[in-house]
Amino acid sequence: MYKSLLRPLLFQLDPEKVHYLTADAVKVANKLPFVKNFSQNMFQVQDPRLERELFGLKFPNPVGLAAGFDKDAKLIDEFANFGFGFIEIGTLTPKPQEGNEKPRLFRLPQDQAIINRMGFNNEGVDAAVRRLEKRKSNIIVGGNIGKNKITPNEEAVNDYMYSFKALFDVVDYFVVNVSSPNTPDLRALQDKEPLKNLLLTLQEENNRHSKPKPLLLKIAPDLNLNQLNDIIEIATEAKLSGIIATNTTVSRAGLYTSSRQIEAMGAGGLSGKPLKEHSTQIVRHLRTFLPQEIRVIGVGGIMTADDAVEKLQAGADLIQLYTGFIYEGPSLVGRINKKLLTK
């Protein structure tokens, strides 16, 4: 029904407007008891064989919603009804910010892809904390944190620390995002020394608590082999709980959409099917060279249940959806979990 009826209608409208329109519709609809029950019966797949226990957390299934979809933690309870095993909010910054100028979100239907240059638009971490304090579901929630656009890289650690402290009591794990291509110079924080300083500082604060939270790093798919190996070294030294591979790419290689259309869309990170193979290669490399106790979450180009299986077989412990959820709808979550039960 989604692909045949709803998606053709939604894809006629501006992508960003559709995002907020559907978010509002989901919010309103889930206030009706029969809609909530319908969603749970339609999309949730519950089976002990799907459970995963990682870094002290028990995930009911390995399929999560990636950061960027529910930036401000407005739909935690609603998305929990769609059968996700966990939800990642953010990217959140200390101060609210509008993000980049519109239009900043574009569909590439021929490629089953999206280009975005949102720029960490969010209402600020404190607003998200207030919402998380009121949530009703007990789904696992990750907090994805970044820096404000106006904060220079030399002071970035202060932004990450602010959000880390603010979210500590209301999320189950943290993700340090230094890999978005849409905040100027942010990816420079992936360089060896700045990244080591950032992660060790956050981990030091984390270890002041009697029960530290899992700390993960989200990386770009555009790293070269030396950079990737540096990250493996830093992740090991900082005793990270995991790495999320990968964020969006700045590459435009191999697309079916015309170069004229792509140029008109402009800069931004590409997600969706074209990212699938490369992100899987990175997952495989990480799993080969990381210590076993550092887990890998695979994200990028998961459009089918088979894509999800491929990521997991490459070494991912969990997976996340974003663009696949937009193109395939909420039934993709259930299809993946049902497929996993046949393996």
N, C-alpha and C positions, 0 to 999 in steps of 0.2 A: 504493500500500500504506500509506503514512504517513497520508494523509488519510482513507482508508476504514477502516483497521484500528487503527493506533496512536493517532492523535489522539483519536478518541472515547474510548478508554480513559484516556489521559493527562489529558484534560479533565475527567474525573470526580474527579480528585485536586486537592489544594491546589497552586496554581501554583508556589509557591516550592519545595515538596517535590519536585514533578515536575522542576524545573530541576536540582536536585542529584541526583535519581535518574537522570535521563537522562545527566547528565554522568558519573556513576560508571559507568553501563552502557557509554557510548561509550569510556571509558578502558579498561575491562576487555576489551571486544570487540576493540579495536584492537591488543591484545597477540597476538591470533590472526592469523597470516599471511594466511589466506584472507579474513578480514574486511577487513583493510587493502587487499588487492588488489581485493576486491569493491567497496569504497567508491571507490577510485580509478577503476576501470573504469566504475562506474555514474554518478559525479557529475562527474568532471573532464573539461573540454573544453579541449584544447590546440591552439592555432592561432596562428601569428605575427600574424594580423590582429587578435587580441584584445589584443595587447600595448600598453601605454601607458608612455611615458617621461615622468616628472614629477619636478621638483625633484631631479634626479640619481639617481632610482631607477627601475628597470625593473619594472613590474608585469606579470605574465603575463596578467592580465585585469583589467577594471575593477571587479569585484564583490568588496567586502570585507565582513567581519563587523564590525559596529559595536561600540563600547565598551559594557560592561555585561553582555555575554554570558559572556565569559571574563575576569572582573575580575582574577583572581589568576594569570593565565598558566599555568593547570593543563592546558589542552587544546590548546596550540598545534599540536603534531604531529598530533593527532587531527583537528582542524578543517582542517588543511592537506589532508587526504585528501578533503575534501568539495568541493574545487575552487575555494575562495576564492583571489582574487588577493592578498589581504592581510588581516591580522587586527589589530584594535585592542584592546589590553588596558586594564583599568582600568574606572572611574576609581580611581587609586591615590592614597593619602595617606601622609604620612611615618609616622604611627603607625597600628597596626591599630585598627579600630573596628567595633563591632557593627552600626551603622546604626540605622535607626528601629525602633520597636516593630512586632511582627507582630500581625495580618496586614498586609502592605505591598505585595502584588502581586495584581492582580485582572484577570480576563479579561472582555471584553465581546464575546462571540461574535457577537451581532447586528451589531456594528459592525466586526468584525475588528480589534479594538483591545485595548490593555492599559493599565491604570493602575498606576503603581508609585510608591512613595515609599521606596525602598530606603535612601537616605541615605548613599551611598558606603560601604556595608559592604565591607570588604576586610581582608586579613591584613597590610597594610602593604607599602610599596614594597620593603623589603629582602628580604622573602620572595619576592616576584615576581622580583627580580633573580637570586636563587639558582636559581630554576626556569629562567629564560631562559638562564642560563649552561650549562644541561644539555640544552637542546632539540636535537633532531636535524635537523629540517627547516630549509630555508633560506627559508621563506616570509617575506615582508616583514611586520614587526611594528611597530605604532605604540604609543607609550606615552601614555595619556590620564591627565593629572595634575590633582589638585584639592587642597583644603585640608581639614584635620580640622575636625570640627564645633566643637570647643572652641577653635579658633584664631580670635581676633577678626580682622575684615577688615583692621584696621590692620597686622596682622602676617602677613597671608596670603602675601605675597611670599616670606617665609621658608619656608613649607611647599612652595610651588611650586618654589623653588630647591633644596630638599633632594631632592625627587623627581627633578628634572631632572638633578642631578649623579649621583644614584644609578643612574639608568637610562641614562645617556649612552652607555655602551659596549655596551649589550645591546638597544637598540631602533634602528629605522631612521628614525623620525620622532617628533615630539612633538605632542600636542594639549593645549592649555590649556583646561580646562573651567571656565567661570565661569557656565554656563547651566543647570545642574540646578536644578529648583524644589524639591528635597527636602532641601537643606541651608540652614538659616536664614540669610537675608541674602546668600547667595552671589551671587545675580543682581545685587546692588548693585555687584559688581566689574565689571559690564558698563558702568557709567557711565564717561563719557569720561576723567576724570583718573585714577581708580584703574586702569582698564584700560590706559591709556597707560603708566603707571608700571610695572605688572606686566610688560607685554610688552617694553618697552624694557630693563628690568632683566634679563629672561631672555635677550633677544637679545644683550645685552652679554656675558653669561656664555658664551653660545653662540659668539660670535665670538672668544673667547679660544682656542678650539680651532682646529687647523690645518684640520680639515674639519668645519665647523659642520653640525648636523643640521637638516633641515627643521622649521620651527616653525609650527604651525597653531593656529587658534582655533575652538572650537565655540560656536555662538551659539544663542540661544533663538528660537523662532518667534513669540514674543509681543512683540518689539520694535516700536516705532512707526517711521515712516519717518525721522524725525530721528535716532533712536537708531541705526538701521541705517546711515544715511549717516555718522554719527560713527564707527562701526566701520570703514567703508570707509576713512575718512580715517586712522584709527589704524593699520589694517592696512598701509596704504601707507607711513606714516611709519616703522613698526617693521620694514618690509621682511619681512613674513610670507611664508611659502611658500604658505599657503592658508587657506581658511575652510571649516569643516564646517557645513552648513546642512541640517537643524536638529536641535536637541535636542527633548525632549518639550514639550508645551504644557499650560498650566493651563486652557485653554478647554475647555468642555464643550458647545459649540454644535453643533447639528445631529445629535445622537446618537439612535439608535433605541432604545437601552437606556432603560428607564424612569427618570425623575428620582428615584424612590424608591430604586431600586437604586444609582444613581450617588451619591446622598447617603449611603447606607449604606457605600459604599466609602471615602468621605472624600477628603481631599486627595491630591495626587500628580500626576505628569506623565503625560499621555495620549500614547500612540504608536499607530501603525497607520494603517489606511485613512483615518480622518477627517482626518489630518494631511497627506495627500498633496498636495492642491491648494495649500494655503498654503505648504508647504515648497518646492514647485516654483516658486511666484511669487517667493519669496525668492532661490532659486537664479538665476532669470532676472534679478532686479534686481542681484544681486551681479555676475553675468557682464557686465551692461551697463555698470556703473560702476567695477568694479575694473580696475586695470592687468592686462594679459593675463598677465604673469608670476606673478600671484597666482592660484593654482588654486582650484577649487571642488569640494568633495566633497558630493554630494547624498544626504541620508538623511531618511526620513520617509514612511511610507505606501507603500513599494514592496512590493506584494503579488503582482504578476504581471510577466512579461517586458515587457509593454507599458508598465507603470508605470516600469520601469527605462529603457526607451528614451525615454520622455517626459522623465525627469530629465536624461538625457544631452543630449537635443535642446534642453532649456532652458538648457544651458550647463555642466552638471556634467562634470568631467573623469573622476571616479570616482564610484561609488555605494557605499552600505553598507546592509546588511540587519540587522534585529533582529526586529521583530514579524512581518514576512513570513516569516522563517525559522521562527518558532514555529508559525504557522498553516499554512504550506505545506510545511515540511520541507526537507531538504537538496537535494531535486531542483530547488528554485527556482533555485539557483545555476547549474546546468547549463542549465536552460530559458532563463535570461537570456542566457548566453553563446552558446547556439545561435541565439537570436533575433538577437543582434548580428551574427552571421556572415551573416545574410540581408539585412542593411541595406547 
